[in-house]
Amino acid sequence: HKLLDEAGRDDPLSAAALSLNGRLYLHHFQLTQGKNPDLLLRAAESLQAAIGRNNAAFKDYERLIDAYSALADVSREQEKTGWLNKAFEAAGQAVERYPGCDRLHFKLAQIAEQQGRNDTAIEQYKKAIEIEEQYRSQFRLMYPERQNIVSRMGEQAYQFAVERVKDLSGKSDE
């Protein structure tokens, strides 16, 4: 981390070292199995600095979503809302930068659902499903001989999104 911090100071125009440092902090948090939330705070700090230098990089926003979501998971109830709001905002920024990414729409939907924003969750799950289905259709055209379709979103996430749309749509009709 010290070397990456130094590299970030040495090249004030590049976001690469800061982005890598944020990824490394997230990785260390995962290795410690969530025992050190300070790693998430440092990851968020590094990623925010990287975004400050290059706000077009959707992956830094996506990592920021992961950091904020994990902070919401490990925080007390009164702090959870704030972290979810930050994750929602980062997810919106990520989707704005890469609107064709089903994974980002899926993450945004999950955060919206946690916040009780069911209409937004439904809309984002539907968008993720739509992108995945368009990808599958394109895959079938490109590889008609293949029996198994390669999924960008993953079959489990796809089925989950389909089920959540059904469940949430039923709740909003009542």
C-alpha positions in Angstrom: 0.0 0.0 0.0 2.8 2.4 0.8 4.3 1.9 -2.7 1.0 2.5 -4.3 0.4 5.6 -2.2 3.8 6.9 -3.3 3.1 6.1 -6.9 -0.2 8.0 -6.6 1.6 11.1 -5.2 4.4 10.8 -7.8 2.0 10.9 -10.7 -0.8 13.2 -9.8 -2.5 12.8 -13.2 -2.8 9.0 -13.3 -5.5 7.1 -11.5 -3.9 3.7 -12.0 -2.0 3.4 -8.7 -5.0 4.7 -6.6 -7.3 2.3 -8.4 -5.0 -0.6 -7.8 -4.7 0.3 -4.2 -8.5 0.4 -3.8 -8.7 -3.1 -5.4 -5.9 -4.3 -3.1 -7.7 -3.0 0.0 -10.9 -4.7 -1.1 -9.0 -8.0 -1.7 -7.4 -7.8 1.8 -10.9 -7.2 3.3 -12.1 -10.4 1.6 -9.1 -12.3 2.8 -9.8 -11.3 6.4 -13.4 -12.4 5.9 -14.8 -9.1 6.9 -13.0 -8.7 10.2 -11.4 -5.3 9.4 -13.9 -2.6 8.1 -11.0 -0.1 8.1 -9.8 -1.8 4.9 -13.1 -0.9 3.3 -12.8 2.8 4.4 -9.3 2.9 2.9 -10.5 1.2 -0.3 -13.3 3.8 -0.6 -10.8 6.6 0.0 -8.4 5.3 -2.7 -11.2 4.7 -5.2 -12.7 8.1 -4.7 -9.2 9.6 -5.3 -8.9 7.5 -8.5 -12.3 8.7 -9.6 -11.3 12.2 -8.9 -8.5 11.8 -11.5 -10.5 9.7 -14.0 -14.2 9.8 -13.5 -14.9 7.9 -16.7 -13.6 4.6 -15.4 -16.8 2.6 -14.5 -14.8 -0.2 -12.8 -13.7 2.2 -10.0 -17.3 3.1 -9.4 -18.2 -0.6 -9.4 -15.5 -1.3 -6.8 -16.8 1.7 -4.8 -20.2 0.0 -4.9 -18.7 -3.1 -3.5 -16.9 -1.2 -0.7 -20.0 0.8 0.3 -22.2 -2.3 0.2 -19.8 -4.2 2.4 -19.6 -1.3 4.8 -23.4 -1.3 5.0 -23.3 -5.1 5.7 -20.8 -4.7 8.6 -22.2 -1.4 10.0 -24.6 -0.8 12.8 -28.2 -0.2 11.7 -28.1 3.6 12.1 -25.0 3.8 9.8 -26.3 1.3 7.2 -28.6 3.7 5.5 -25.8 6.2 4.8 -23.6 3.5 3.2 -26.5 2.2 1.1 -27.2 5.7 -0.1 -23.5 6.0 -1.1 -23.6 2.6 -2.8 -26.8 3.6 -4.7 -25.2 6.8 -5.9 -22.0 5.0 -7.0 -24.1 2.4 -8.8 -26.0 5.1 -10.6 -22.7 6.7 -11.7 -21.4 3.3 -12.9 -24.6 2.6 -14.9 -24.3 6.1 -16.4 -20.8 5.3 -17.6 -21.6 1.8 -18.8 -25.3 1.5 -19.5 -25.0 -1.8 -21.4 -23.6 -3.7 -18.4 -26.2 -6.1 -16.9 -24.0 -6.7 -13.8 -24.2 -3.0 -12.9 -28.0 -2.8 -13.4 -28.2 -5.9 -11.2 -26.2 -4.4 -8.4 -28.2 -1.2 -8.6 -31.4 -3.2 -8.4 -30.2 -5.0 -5.3 -29.2 -1.8 -3.5 -32.5 -0.2 -4.5 -34.4 -3.2 -3.1 -32.5 -3.0 0.2 -33.5 0.6 0.4 -37.1 -0.2 -0.2 -37.1 1.5 -3.6 -39.1 -1.3 -5.2 -40.0 0.5 -8.4 -36.4 1.3 -9.1 -35.4 -2.2 -8.2 -37.9 -3.7 -10.7 -36.8 -1.3 -13.4 -33.1 -2.2 -12.9 -33.7 -5.9 -12.7 -35.7 -5.7 -15.9 -32.9 -3.8 -17.6 -30.4 -6.4 -16.5 -32.6 -9.2 -17.8 -33.1 -7.4 -21.1 -29.4 -6.9 -21.6 -28.7 -10.6 -20.7 -31.4 -11.8 -23.1 -30.1 -9.6 -25.9 -26.6 -11.1 -25.3 -28.0 -14.6 -25.4 -29.8 -13.9 -28.6 -26.6 -12.5 -30.2 -24.7 -15.5 -28.9 -27.1 -17.9 -30.6 -26.7 -16.0 -33.9 -22.9 -16.1 -33.7 -22.6 -19.7 -32.5 -25.5 -21.7 -33.8 -23.7 -25.0 -33.3 -23.2 -24.4 -29.5 -25.7 -26.1 -27.3 -24.7 -24.3 -24.1 -24.9 -20.5 -24.1 -22.2 -18.5 -22.4 -23.9 -16.1 -20.1 -22.5 -12.7 -19.1 -24.7 -12.4 -16.1 -24.6 -16.0 -15.0 -27.6 -18.3 -14.9 -28.1 -18.0 -11.1 -28.1 -14.2 -11.2 -30.4 -14.2 -14.2 -32.9 -16.5 -12.5 -32.7 -14.5 -9.3 -33.5 -11.3 -11.2 -36.5 -12.9 -13.0 -37.8 -14.1 -9.6 -37.3 -10.7 -7.9 -39.2 -8.9 -10.7 -42.1 -11.3 -10.2 -42.0 -11.0 -6.4 -41.6 -7.2 -6.4 -44.2 -6.7 -9.1 -46.7 -8.6 -7.0 -46.0 -6.4 -4.0 -46.5 -3.2 -5.8 -49.8 -4.3 -7.2 -51.3 -4.9 -3.8 
